[in-house]
């Protein structure tokens, strides 16, 4: 089946759906957080706004890279950012020496902002690398495409990546790694709900596409 070239109206609708999906993902995350950890509904308005902006940027940058959307490219694009966070965590563990125990951090040790500042060079490096590597993988060789990738990476790193980049600065006991696994589980949950919601809202855009 021939997939038609997307019009500006189709692109605009896709971007709106992406923003809505960002809010839906945050809603599901907030519910899961209340069930398994604690109540964070007081933060929902701010998180929902952040989710909408990140979702919008992800959808916008994707449509700049892929004029003809497909289920395969959409899944690949979202998995790219999941892999990015995992690689950031690995780099943090390999490059940093722990400066605080998990117990002290959770008990009110040095404020997280101090750790964030220490890990900022690594976070900034991965932000730029994400845009560059994303451009190479997905064919984003125009300045507009690179700019969209860079903006998307900045937002994702600011909201999620900073917490990932400090992992190597925390001395985590063997029995405490479940907390890290749980943290990544929530990142995957956010992305899975986001990607699935966009796919449902934009079923007409993906119609006829294949994973193969």
C-alpha positions as CSV (number, residue, x, y, z in Angstrom):
1,X,0.0,0.0,0.0
2,X,1.3,3.4,-0.9
3,X,1.6,5.8,2.0
4,X,0.8,9.3,1.1
5,X,3.0,12.3,2.0
6,X,1.8,14.0,5.1
7,X,0.3,17.4,4.7
8,X,0.8,20.3,7.1
9,X,-2.6,19.5,8.6
10,X,-1.6,15.9,9.3
11,X,1.6,17.1,10.9
12,X,-0.2,19.6,13.1
13,X,-2.6,16.9,14.2
14,X,0.2,14.5,15.0
15,X,2.0,17.1,17.1
16,X,-1.3,17.9,19.0
17,X,-1.8,14.2,19.6
18,X,1.8,14.0,20.9
19,X,1.2,16.7,23.4
20,X,-2.0,15.0,24.6
21,X,-0.2,11.7,24.9
22,X,2.5,13.4,27.1
23,X,-0.2,14.4,29.5
24,X,-1.8,10.9,29.5
25,X,1.6,9.3,30.2
26,X,2.1,11.6,33.2
27,X,-1.4,10.8,34.4
28,X,-0.6,7.0,34.3
29,X,2.8,7.6,36.0
30,X,1.1,9.6,38.8
31,X,-1.4,6.9,39.4
32,X,1.3,4.2,39.5
33,X,3.4,6.3,41.8
34,X,0.5,6.7,44.2
35,X,-0.2,2.9,44.2
36,X,3.4,1.8,44.6
37,X,5.2,4.7,46.3
38,X,3.3,7.7,47.5
39,X,0.9,10.5,46.6
40,X,2.4,13.1,44.2
41,X,-0.9,14.6,42.9
42,X,0.1,18.0,44.2
43,X,2.8,18.0,41.5
44,X,0.5,16.8,38.7
45,X,-0.2,20.2,37.1
46,X,3.5,21.0,36.7
47,X,4.3,17.5,35.6
48,X,1.4,17.4,33.1
49,X,2.6,20.7,31.6
50,X,6.1,19.3,31.3
51,X,4.7,16.1,29.8
52,X,2.8,18.1,27.2
53,X,5.9,20.1,26.1
54,X,8.1,17.0,26.0
55,X,5.5,15.0,24.1
56,X,5.0,17.9,21.6
57,X,8.7,18.1,21.0
58,X,9.1,14.4,20.5
59,X,6.2,14.4,18.0
60,X,7.5,17.5,16.2
61,X,11.0,16.3,15.9
62,X,9.8,12.9,14.7
63,X,7.7,14.4,11.9
64,X,10.6,16.6,10.8
65,X,12.7,13.4,10.5
66,X,10.0,11.2,9.0
67,X,7.7,12.7,6.4
68,X,5.9,9.4,6.1
69,X,5.2,8.1,9.6
70,X,5.3,4.3,10.2
71,X,4.9,2.1,13.3
72,X,8.5,0.9,12.9
73,X,10.1,4.3,12.8
74,X,7.9,5.6,15.6
75,X,8.9,2.6,17.8
76,X,12.5,3.0,16.9
77,X,12.5,6.7,17.7
78,X,11.1,6.2,21.1
79,X,13.4,3.3,21.9
80,X,16.3,5.5,20.9
81,X,15.7,7.7,23.9
82,X,15.1,4.8,26.3
83,X,18.6,3.5,25.2
84,X,20.0,6.9,25.7
85,X,19.0,7.0,29.4
86,X,20.4,3.5,29.9
87,X,23.7,4.5,28.3
88,X,23.8,7.6,30.4
89,X,23.4,5.6,33.6
90,X,26.2,3.2,32.5
91,X,28.5,6.1,31.8
92,X,27.7,7.7,35.1
93,X,28.6,4.5,37.0
94,X,31.9,4.0,35.0
95,X,33.1,7.6,35.2
96,X,32.1,8.8,38.7
97,X,33.1,7.7,42.2
98,X,30.3,7.6,44.8
99,X,30.3,10.7,47.1
100,X,27.2,9.9,49.1
101,X,25.4,6.7,50.2
102,X,21.8,6.0,49.2
103,X,20.8,6.0,52.8
104,X,22.2,9.5,53.4
105,X,20.7,10.8,50.2
106,X,17.2,9.5,51.0
107,X,17.6,10.7,54.6
108,X,18.3,14.2,53.6
109,X,22.0,14.4,52.9
110,X,23.5,16.9,50.4
111,X,20.7,18.3,48.3
112,X,20.3,16.6,44.9
113,X,21.2,19.9,43.2
114,X,24.8,19.5,44.3
115,X,25.0,16.2,42.7
116,X,23.3,17.5,39.6
117,X,25.9,20.2,39.2
118,X,28.7,17.7,39.6
119,X,27.2,15.5,36.9
120,X,26.2,18.4,34.6
121,X,29.2,18.0,32.2
122,X,28.2,14.4,31.5
123,X,24.5,15.4,31.1
124,X,25.5,18.2,28.7
125,X,27.7,15.9,26.7
126,X,24.9,13.3,26.3
127,X,22.5,16.0,25.3
128,X,24.6,17.0,22.3
129,X,25.5,13.4,21.5
130,X,21.9,12.5,21.5
131,X,21.1,15.1,18.9
132,X,24.1,14.2,16.8
133,X,23.7,10.4,16.9
134,X,20.0,10.8,16.5
135,X,20.6,12.8,13.3
136,X,22.9,10.1,12.0
137,X,20.6,7.2,12.8
138,X,17.4,8.8,11.5
139,X,18.8,10.9,8.7
140,X,18.4,14.3,10.3
141,X,21.1,16.2,8.4
142,X,19.3,19.5,8.0
143,X,19.9,22.2,10.6
144,X,16.2,22.4,11.4
145,X,16.1,18.7,12.1
146,X,19.3,18.9,14.2
147,X,17.8,21.8,16.1
148,X,14.6,19.9,16.8
149,X,16.6,16.9,18.0
150,X,18.7,19.1,20.2
151,X,15.7,20.8,21.8
152,X,14.0,17.5,22.4
153,X,17.2,16.1,24.0
154,X,17.6,19.3,26.2
155,X,14.0,18.9,27.5
156,X,14.3,15.2,28.2
157,X,17.7,15.6,29.9
158,X,16.4,18.5,32.0
159,X,13.4,16.5,33.2
160,X,14.7,13.0,33.4
161,X,18.3,12.8,32.5
162,X,19.7,14.8,35.4
163,X,18.4,12.2,37.8
164,X,20.0,9.5,35.7
165,X,23.4,11.1,35.4
166,X,23.9,11.2,39.2
167,X,23.5,7.5,39.7
168,X,27.3,7.0,39.7
169,X,27.7,9.5,42.4
170,X,25.6,7.5,44.8
171,X,27.0,4.4,46.7
172,X,24.2,1.9,46.1
173,X,24.3,-1.3,48.1
174,X,23.4,-4.5,46.3
175,X,20.0,-4.7,47.8
176,X,19.4,-1.0,46.8
177,X,19.6,-1.5,43.1
178,X,15.9,-2.3,43.0
179,X,15.4,1.4,43.5
180,X,17.4,2.1,40.3
181,X,15.5,-0.6,38.5
182,X,12.2,0.9,39.7
183,X,13.3,4.3,38.5
184,X,14.0,3.0,35.0
185,X,10.7,1.1,35.1
186,X,8.9,4.4,35.5
187,X,10.8,5.9,32.6
188,X,9.9,2.9,30.4
189,X,6.3,3.2,31.6
190,X,6.1,6.9,30.7
191,X,7.5,6.2,27.2
192,X,5.4,3.1,26.6
193,X,2.2,4.9,27.5
194,X,3.2,7.9,25.5
195,X,4.1,6.0,22.3
196,X,1.0,3.8,22.5
197,X,-1.3,6.8,23.0
198,X,0.1,8.6,20.0
199,X,-0.3,5.4,18.0
200,X,-3.9,5.1,19.0
201,X,-4.7,8.8,18.4
202,X,-2.9,8.8,15.1
203,X,-4.0,5.4,13.8
204,X,-4.8,7.0,10.4
205,X,-1.3,8.3,10.1
206,X,0.2,4.8,10.8
207,X,-2.4,2.9,8.7
208,X,-0.7,0.8,6.1
209,X,2.7,1.0,7.8
210,X,4.6,-2.1,8.8
211,X,7.1,-3.1,11.5
212,X,9.2,-5.0,9.0
